[in-house]
Amino acid sequence: MGTINEIIIGNVCSVFAMISDSISGTRQKRSQMLGIQIISQFFYAAGSFILKGYSSVAQNVVAVLRNIAGIKNVKSRGVEWGLILLGVVLGAVFNNRGILGWLPIVANFEYSVSIFRFKDNDRALKISFAINMVMYSVFSFIILNYVSGIANLVVAATTVVALVKNDQNKQV
């Protein structure tokens, strides 16, 4: 368990991650969404490191690499599956939270598969992102990162609202 200063600093890092993720969930273009998420990953990694959620830090690092590959539209199955495997391996190695430490690993696995599987499907990518945010929210509450926990729920909701609005606009 972290000191009060660690909890405060970790939560402040998450405020900046929340802002960038909220912006990300409203983007129309996949490359913009993934690019903004790179910024948020740095803030989430800092907060998770300070709060000793090391499996999450490993996932944040892999997520940056994954999003760069997604932006560059890498079409190599080897790179795609290498990043997914790297996330699982690093997450398992750095997991210091037992079974609950697997939440960020599963979340990253799910979202990584989605990024590479749904390259041209922004709707599916946003649904996957919302699911990812819910899993990270649960983990964040476990490591006392309350801002991240709440932020991830808000981001999930923001993303779902953007999906609904997009669906409504397409029907008009």
C-alpha positions, 0 to 999 in steps of 0.5 A: 500500500502506498503512502498518502503522497504516492497515492496523491501523485499517482492520482494526479498523473491519472488526471492527465491520462484521463484528459487525453483518453477522453479526447481520444474516445471522441476522435473520428479517425483511428490514427488520431484516437491511437495517437492521443492514447499514446500520450495517456499511456505515459501518464497511466504508466507513471501513476501505476509505477508510483502506486506499484501496479507493475503489471499495468506499467508493462502493459502501458509500455506495450500499448505505446508500441502497439499503438505506434504499429496501429498508426503506421498500419503495420500489416505484419502478423509477426509484429502484431502477435509479437506485441501481444505476446510481449504484453502477456509475458511482461505482464506475467513477469511484473505482476505483483498483484496476484490474480487481480494483477492479470486485469491489465494484462487481459485488458491489453490483450483484448485491445491489442487483438482488436487493434490488429483485427479491426484495422478498418472498423472504428466502431469495433475498436471503440467498443473494445476500447470501452471494455478495456477501460472498464477492466483498467478501472477495476485494477485502478481501484485495487491499486488506490488510483481513484482518479484512474478508476473513475476516469476510466469509467468516464472514458468508457461512457464517453466512448459509448456516447460517441458510438451512439451519436455516430450510429444516430448520425448514420441513420439520419 
